[in-house]
Amino acid sequence: QHVDNKWVSLSREIIAFRKALLNPVTAYQFQRFVSLKGDLLENGVLFWLEVQKYKDLCHSHCDDATVQKKITAIIDCFINSAVPPALQIDIPVEQAKKILEHRKELGPYIFREAQMTIFALLFKFWPKFCEFRSNLPNDQILLALERKKEIKMGKKEG
């Protein structure tokens, strides 16, 4: 019974997190929050969102050229960037190589593994984010995050 409750609770948290990422305001707040925790984490949020848009595009039955353009855009931005490091998200190199090898295969699943990896990584920060924002009115969250960032930057310089 205890294990079942734990799974139900975890499932609820995962669903809540996914919903939050699909909400532009919460997603941006979370993106700013994780940017304080590591350089590639902010990109992880952006990657997850772009892959969601890509999957929506696939399901909208638009033409192959548009789908291919979106694949290329995601790869150029996150997987094989001209800006070092080439891999701009925190996934294993093997996953990145696999995406590059399958880049011509159109369909909603090309980024699936990478998106799941990023989701699992970001999900670890969800409870701390919930705790952080629970003490603040919604319009104060970004301000508080900016202050934290300034303090962090000040420590790096000093």
C-alpha positions as a Markdown table, in Angstrom:
| # | Residue | x | y | z |
|---|---|---|---|---|
| 1 | Gln | 0.0 | 0.0 | 0.0 |
| 2 | His | 2.8 | 2.4 | 1.0 |
| 3 | Val | 4.6 | 1.8 | -2.3 |
| 4 | Asp | 1.4 | 2.4 | -4.3 |
| 5 | Asn | 0.9 | 5.7 | -2.5 |
| 6 | Lys | 4.4 | 6.7 | -3.3 |
| 7 | Trp | 3.9 | 5.9 | -7.0 |
| 8 | Val | 0.6 | 7.8 | -7.1 |
| 9 | Ser | 2.3 | 10.8 | -5.5 |
| 10 | Leu | 5.2 | 10.7 | -7.9 |
| 11 | Ser | 2.9 | 10.3 | -10.9 |
| 12 | Arg | 1.0 | 13.4 | -9.7 |
| 13 | Glu | 4.2 | 15.3 | -9.4 |
| 14 | Ile | 5.3 | 14.3 | -12.9 |
| 15 | Ile | 2.0 | 15.3 | -14.3 |
| 16 | Ala | 2.1 | 18.7 | -12.4 |
| 17 | Phe | 5.7 | 19.3 | -13.7 |
| 18 | Arg | 4.7 | 18.5 | -17.3 |
| 19 | Lys | 1.7 | 20.9 | -17.0 |
| 20 | Ala | 3.9 | 23.6 | -15.5 |
| 21 | Leu | 6.4 | 23.3 | -18.4 |
| 22 | Leu | 3.5 | 23.7 | -20.9 |
| 23 | Asn | 2.4 | 26.9 | -19.1 |
| 24 | Pro | 4.5 | 29.8 | -20.6 |
| 25 | Val | 4.7 | 31.8 | -17.3 |
| 26 | Thr | 5.7 | 28.9 | -15.1 |
| 27 | Ala | 8.1 | 27.5 | -17.7 |
| 28 | Tyr | 9.9 | 30.8 | -17.9 |
| 29 | Gln | 10.1 | 31.1 | -14.1 |
| 30 | Phe | 11.4 | 27.5 | -13.8 |
| 31 | Gln | 13.9 | 28.3 | -16.7 |
| 32 | Arg | 15.2 | 31.2 | -14.7 |
| 33 | Phe | 15.3 | 29.1 | -11.5 |
| 34 | Val | 17.4 | 26.3 | -13.1 |
| 35 | Ser | 19.7 | 28.8 | -14.8 |
| 36 | Leu | 21.1 | 29.5 | -11.3 |
| 37 | Lys | 21.8 | 25.7 | -10.8 |
| 38 | Gly | 23.8 | 25.0 | -14.0 |
| 39 | Asp | 24.6 | 26.5 | -17.4 |
| 40 | Leu | 23.0 | 23.8 | -19.5 |
| 41 | Leu | 19.9 | 23.4 | -17.4 |
| 42 | Glu | 18.2 | 26.6 | -18.8 |
| 43 | Asn | 18.9 | 25.2 | -22.3 |
| 44 | Gly | 17.3 | 21.9 | -21.2 |
| 45 | Val | 14.0 | 23.7 | -20.5 |
| 46 | Leu | 14.2 | 25.4 | -23.9 |
| 47 | Phe | 15.0 | 22.1 | -25.6 |
| 48 | Trp | 12.1 | 20.3 | -23.9 |
| 49 | Leu | 9.7 | 23.1 | -25.1 |
| 50 | Glu | 11.0 | 23.1 | -28.7 |
| 51 | Val | 10.7 | 19.3 | -28.9 |
| 52 | Gln | 7.0 | 19.7 | -27.7 |
| 53 | Lys | 6.5 | 22.2 | -30.5 |
| 54 | Tyr | 8.1 | 19.8 | -32.9 |
| 55 | Lys | 5.9 | 17.0 | -31.9 |
| 56 | Asp | 2.8 | 19.2 | -32.3 |
| 57 | Leu | 4.1 | 20.1 | -35.7 |
| 58 | Cys | 4.4 | 16.4 | -36.6 |
| 59 | His | 0.8 | 15.8 | -35.5 |
| 60 | Ser | -0.5 | 18.7 | -37.4 |
| 61 | His | 0.3 | 16.9 | -40.7 |
| 62 | Cys | 2.2 | 19.8 | -42.2 |
| 63 | Asp | 4.6 | 19.3 | -45.1 |
| 64 | Asp | 7.8 | 17.3 | -44.8 |
| 65 | Ala | 10.0 | 20.4 | -45.6 |
| 66 | Thr | 8.6 | 22.3 | -42.6 |
| 67 | Val | 9.2 | 19.3 | -40.3 |
| 68 | Gln | 12.8 | 18.9 | -41.6 |
| 69 | Lys | 13.4 | 22.6 | -41.0 |
| 70 | Lys | 12.3 | 22.2 | -37.4 |
| 71 | Ile | 14.5 | 19.2 | -36.9 |
| 72 | Thr | 17.5 | 21.1 | -38.3 |
| 73 | Ala | 16.7 | 24.1 | -36.1 |
| 74 | Ile | 16.6 | 22.0 | -32.9 |
| 75 | Ile | 19.8 | 20.2 | -33.9 |
| 76 | Asp | 21.7 | 23.4 | -34.8 |
| 77 | Cys | 20.6 | 25.0 | -31.6 |
| 78 | Phe | 21.0 | 22.2 | -29.0 |
| 79 | Ile | 22.7 | 19.1 | -30.4 |
| 80 | Asn | 25.3 | 20.4 | -32.9 |
| 81 | Ser | 25.6 | 24.1 | -32.1 |
| 82 | Ala | 28.1 | 26.4 | -34.0 |
| 83 | Val | 28.6 | 28.0 | -30.5 |
| 84 | Pro | 30.9 | 25.9 | -28.3 |
| 85 | Pro | 30.1 | 23.5 | -26.8 |
| 86 | Ala | 28.4 | 21.8 | -29.7 |
| 87 | Leu | 26.2 | 19.9 | -27.4 |
| 88 | Gln | 24.2 | 22.6 | -25.5 |
| 89 | Ile | 22.1 | 20.3 | -23.4 |
| 90 | Asp | 22.9 | 17.7 | -20.8 |
| 91 | Ile | 22.4 | 14.4 | -22.6 |
| 92 | Pro | 24.9 | 11.6 | -23.3 |
| 93 | Val | 27.0 | 12.0 | -26.4 |
| 94 | Glu | 25.6 | 8.7 | -27.7 |
| 95 | Gln | 22.1 | 10.2 | -27.7 |
| 96 | Ala | 23.3 | 13.2 | -29.6 |
| 97 | Lys | 25.0 | 11.0 | -32.2 |
| 98 | Lys | 21.8 | 8.9 | -32.6 |
| 99 | Ile | 19.8 | 12.1 | -33.3 |
| 100 | Leu | 22.3 | 13.2 | -35.9 |
| 101 | Glu | 22.2 | 9.8 | -37.5 |
| 102 | His | 18.4 | 9.8 | -37.7 |
| 103 | Arg | 17.9 | 13.5 | -38.6 |
| 104 | Lys | 16.4 | 12.6 | -42.0 |
| 105 | Glu | 13.7 | 10.4 | -40.4 |
| 106 | Leu | 10.7 | 12.5 | -40.0 |
| 107 | Gly | 8.3 | 11.7 | -37.2 |
| 108 | Pro | 7.6 | 12.7 | -33.6 |
| 109 | Tyr | 10.1 | 10.4 | -32.0 |
| 110 | Ile | 13.5 | 11.5 | -33.2 |
| 111 | Phe | 14.1 | 13.5 | -30.0 |
| 112 | Arg | 12.2 | 11.2 | -27.6 |
| 113 | Glu | 15.1 | 9.7 | -25.7 |
| 114 | Ala | 16.8 | 13.1 | -25.3 |
| 115 | Gln | 13.6 | 14.8 | -24.2 |
| 116 | Met | 13.0 | 12.1 | -21.6 |
| 117 | Thr | 16.6 | 12.4 | -20.3 |
| 118 | Ile | 16.2 | 16.2 | -20.0 |
| 119 | Phe | 12.8 | 15.8 | -18.4 |
| 120 | Ala | 14.2 | 13.5 | -15.7 |
| 121 | Leu | 17.1 | 15.8 | -15.1 |
| 122 | Leu | 14.9 | 18.9 | -14.8 |
| 123 | Phe | 12.4 | 17.1 | -12.6 |
| 124 | Lys | 15.0 | 16.8 | -9.9 |
| 125 | Phe | 14.7 | 20.6 | -9.5 |
| 126 | Trp | 10.9 | 20.7 | -9.5 |
| 127 | Pro | 10.4 | 20.2 | -5.7 |
| 128 | Lys | 13.0 | 23.0 | -4.8 |
| 129 | Phe | 11.3 | 25.3 | -7.3 |
| 130 | Cys | 7.9 | 24.6 | -5.8 |
| 131 | Glu | 9.3 | 25.3 | -2.4 |
| 132 | Phe | 10.9 | 28.5 | -3.6 |
| 133 | Arg | 7.8 | 30.0 | -5.2 |
| 134 | Ser | 5.4 | 28.9 | -2.5 |
| 135 | Asn | 6.8 | 31.7 | -0.3 |
| 136 | Leu | 6.4 | 34.4 | -2.9 |
| 137 | Pro | 3.5 | 36.1 | -4.7 |
| 138 | Asn | 3.5 | 35.2 | -8.5 |
| 139 | Asp | 4.6 | 38.7 | -9.5 |
| 140 | Gln | 7.7 | 38.6 | -7.2 |
| 141 | Ile | 9.2 | 35.3 | -8.4 |
| 142 | Leu | 11.2 | 36.6 | -11.3 |
| 143 | Leu | 12.4 | 39.6 | -9.3 |
| 144 | Ala | 13.6 | 37.3 | -6.5 |
| 145 | Leu | 15.4 | 35.1 | -9.1 |
| 146 | Glu | 17.1 | 38.1 | -10.7 |
| 147 | Arg | 18.4 | 39.1 | -7.2 |
| 148 | Lys | 19.7 | 35.6 | -6.7 |
| 149 | Lys | 21.4 | 35.7 | -10.1 |
| 150 | Glu | 23.0 | 39.1 | -9.3 |
| 151 | Ile | 24.3 | 37.8 | -6.0 |
| 152 | Lys | 25.7 | 34.7 | -7.7 |
| 153 | Met | 27.4 | 36.8 | -10.4 |
| 154 | Gly | 28.8 | 39.1 | -7.7 |
| 155 | Lys | 30.4 | 36.0 | -6.0 |
| 156 | Lys | 31.9 | 34.8 | -9.3 |
| 157 | Glu | 33.5 | 38.2 | -10.0 |
| 158 | Gly | 34.7 | 38.8 | -6.4 |
